[in-house]
Amino acid sequence: MERWIEGTVSESIHWTGNLFTLKIDAEVEKFTAGQFTSLALDIDGERIARPYSYLNSPNQRPLEFFFYTATDGILSNALVKLNPGDKVWVKSQSNGFFVLNEVPKCKNLWLLGTGTGVAPFFSILNTKEPWERFEKVILIHAVRTLADLRYQEVVHSIRQKHKDQFLFEAFVSRERAPGTSNGRIPKALADKTLETKLGVDLDPAHSHLMLCGNPAMVKDSSDVLKVRGFKKHRRRTPGHITTENYW
Ligand SMILES: Cc1cc2nc3c(=O)[nH]c(=O)nc-3n(C[C@H](O)[C@H](O)[C@H](O)COP(=O)(O)OP(=O)(O)OC[C@H]3O[C@@H](n4cnc5c(N)ncnc54)[C@H](O)[C@@H]3O)c2cc1C
């Protein structure tokens, strides 16, 4: 049975006009890195709930969530107004198959996220599993502007710990920013500029990709990858692409 518990906001960070983070204290049940829970607020007498990926890894506390304030979005525009001490409903059980247990054995793991879709990857990267299982772990974060490129301190700390095993590339679509790629992920997969830049071969023989966030990026990247011989991964028919659409 679905169980809501009352969480307390311990910190709220407003990164930009439409990106924010909430840290929440709540005693949720055990979850696996990459999974999501639901958050809810009672608005005009109705409980409004939406799914949100855990950004913290299972052994990190407080719980942490990275949000986009959707234009006219009911819940995100209410969550953005929360302050430390405010209450928020958190679903105790987590859900989802966007986890490493579902990824078949392979050499390199590619994690491709847009905007807040990078959250489950930080949860995964702050566990031991990827570093024990994969030769290289590549994180790609696509954003509109450089100001949207948050959590760089987490990227930096992962890089410090895992050196050559970890590669990171940011894509900024609406402006040119030093040290980042300009444009969109699907194009860089189609023309292979991403692999060339990183110096890592993206081949279905030894790679698995997890795609998360904007459904257009997920679809367009999957389409490009299918042409290159990659298949959607299913338990019964193992492949190379695992996806999580945020809307
Ligand atoms: C499995 C899963 C995990 C999710 N995890 C997160 C998360 O960690 N962080 C997060 O911000 N959202 C996440 N979402 C989206 C979230 O559940 C809500 O849809 C979002 O917060 C908007 O809710 P709303 O009530 O404000 O607006 P809604 O009326 O529900 O949505 C309005 C519109 O906003 C756009 N939108 C929704 N989410 C986003 C987004 N993240 N970035 C850009 N545009 C968006 C879509 O066009 C959508 O149709 C997740 C969704 C799923 C299915």
The ligand as an SDF file (V2000), in Angstrom:
LIG
                    3D

 53 58  0  0  0  0  0  0  0  0999 V2000
   10.2610    9.0300  -13.3320 C   0  0  0  0  0  0  0  0  0  0  0  0
   10.2280   10.5400  -13.2980 C   0  0  0  0  0  0  0  0  0  0  0  0
   11.1600   11.2330  -12.5420 C   0  0  0  0  0  0  0  0  0  0  0  0
   11.1470   12.6270  -12.5340 C   0  0  0  0  0  0  0  0  0  0  0  0
   12.1110   13.2930  -11.8420 N   0  0  0  0  0  0  0  0  0  0  0  0
   12.1660   14.6420  -11.8780 C   0  0  0  0  0  0  0  0  0  0  0  0
   13.2000   15.3560  -11.2250 C   0  0  0  0  0  0  0  0  0  0  0  0
   14.0930   14.7650  -10.5760 O   0  0  0  0  0  0  0  0  0  0  0  0
   13.1940   16.7130  -11.3100 N   0  0  0  0  0  0  0  0  0  0  0  0
   12.2260   17.3950  -12.0090 C   0  0  0  0  0  0  0  0  0  0  0  0
   12.2640   18.6360  -12.0610 O   0  0  0  0  0  0  0  0  0  0  0  0
   11.2260   16.7520  -12.6370 N   0  0  0  0  0  0  0  0  0  0  0  0
   11.1690   15.3940  -12.5690 C   0  0  0  0  0  0  0  0  0  0  0  0
   10.1370   14.7440  -13.1900 N   0  0  0  0  0  0  0  0  0  0  0  0
    9.0180   15.5510  -13.7240 C   0  0  0  0  0  0  0  0  0  0  0  0
    8.0190   15.8330  -12.5730 C   0  0  0  0  0  0  0  0  0  0  0  0
    7.3780   14.6430  -12.1910 O   0  0  0  0  0  0  0  0  0  0  0  0
    6.9310   16.8520  -12.9320 C   0  0  0  0  0  0  0  0  0  0  0  0
    6.3540   16.5090  -14.1660 O   0  0  0  0  0  0  0  0  0  0  0  0
    7.4690   18.2830  -13.0130 C   0  0  0  0  0  0  0  0  0  0  0  0
    7.9850   18.7200  -11.7680 O   0  0  0  0  0  0  0  0  0  0  0  0
    6.3640   19.2570  -13.4260 C   0  0  0  0  0  0  0  0  0  0  0  0
    5.2770   19.1410  -12.5470 O   0  0  0  0  0  0  0  0  0  0  0  0
    4.2090   20.3180  -12.4570 P   0  0  0  0  0  0  0  0  0  0  0  0
    3.0280   19.8730  -11.6560 O   0  0  0  0  0  0  0  0  0  0  0  0
    4.8570   21.5730  -12.0240 O   0  0  0  0  0  0  0  0  0  0  0  0
    3.7790   20.5280  -13.9720 O   0  0  0  0  0  0  0  0  0  0  0  0
    3.0560   19.5260  -14.9720 P   0  0  0  0  0  0  0  0  0  0  0  0
    1.7440   20.1120  -15.3500 O   0  0  0  0  0  0  0  0  0  0  0  0
    3.0560   18.1250  -14.4300 O   0  0  0  0  0  0  0  0  0  0  0  0
    4.0880   19.5750  -16.2150 O   0  0  0  0  0  0  0  0  0  0  0  0
    4.1200   20.6670  -17.0940 C   0  0  0  0  0  0  0  0  0  0  0  0
    5.1160   20.4740  -18.2090 C   0  0  0  0  0  0  0  0  0  0  0  0
    6.4040   20.8060  -17.7240 O   0  0  0  0  0  0  0  0  0  0  0  0
    7.4080   20.1890  -18.5150 C   0  0  0  0  0  0  0  0  0  0  0  0
    8.3500   19.5010  -17.5900 N   0  0  0  0  0  0  0  0  0  0  0  0
    8.0490   18.5840  -16.6250 C   0  0  0  0  0  0  0  0  0  0  0  0
    9.1550   18.2200  -15.9540 N   0  0  0  0  0  0  0  0  0  0  0  0
   10.1770   18.9170  -16.4910 C   0  0  0  0  0  0  0  0  0  0  0  0
   11.5610   18.9640  -16.2120 C   0  0  0  0  0  0  0  0  0  0  0  0
   12.1290   18.2110  -15.2500 N   0  0  0  0  0  0  0  0  0  0  0  0
   12.3330   19.7910  -16.9440 N   0  0  0  0  0  0  0  0  0  0  0  0
   11.7850   20.5560  -17.9340 C   0  0  0  0  0  0  0  0  0  0  0  0
   10.4710   20.5570  -18.2550 N   0  0  0  0  0  0  0  0  0  0  0  0
    9.6790   19.7390  -17.5300 C   0  0  0  0  0  0  0  0  0  0  0  0
    6.6800   19.2430  -19.4650 C   0  0  0  0  0  0  0  0  0  0  0  0
    6.5320   19.8870  -20.7160 O   0  0  0  0  0  0  0  0  0  0  0  0
    5.3350   19.0830  -18.7930 C   0  0  0  0  0  0  0  0  0  0  0  0
    4.3380   18.7200  -19.7140 O   0  0  0  0  0  0  0  0  0  0  0  0
   10.1380   13.3440  -13.2430 C   0  0  0  0  0  0  0  0  0  0  0  0
    9.1750   12.6310  -13.9700 C   0  0  0  0  0  0  0  0  0  0  0  0
    9.2240   11.2560  -14.0150 C   0  0  0  0  0  0  0  0  0  0  0  0
    8.1820   10.5230  -14.8410 C   0  0  0  0  0  0  0  0  0  0  0  0
  1  2  1  0
  2  3  1  0
  2 52  2  0
  3  4  2  0
  4  5  1  0
  4 50  1  0
  5  6  2  0
  6  7  1  0
  6 13  1  0
  7  8  2  0
  7  9  1  0
  9 10  1  0
 10 11  2  0
 10 12  1  0
 12 13  2  0
 13 14  1  0
 14 15  1  0
 14 50  1  0
 15 16  1  0
 16 17  1  0
 16 18  1  0
 18 19  1  0
 18 20  1  0
 20 21  1  0
 20 22  1  0
 22 23  1  0
 23 24  1  0
 24 25  2  0
 24 26  1  0
 24 27  1  0
 27 28  1  0
 28 29  2  0
 28 30  1  0
 28 31  1  0
 31 32  1  0
 32 33  1  0
 33 34  1  0
 33 48  1  0
 34 35  1  0
 35 36  1  0
 35 46  1  0
 36 37  1  0
 36 45  1  0
 37 38  2  0
 38 39  1  0
 39 40  1  0
 39 45  2  0
 40 41  1  0
 40 42  2  0
 42 43  1  0
 43 44  2  0
 44 45  1  0
 46 47  1  0
 46 48  1  0
 48 49  1  0
 50 51  2  0
 51 52  1  0
 52 53  1  0
M  END
$$$$
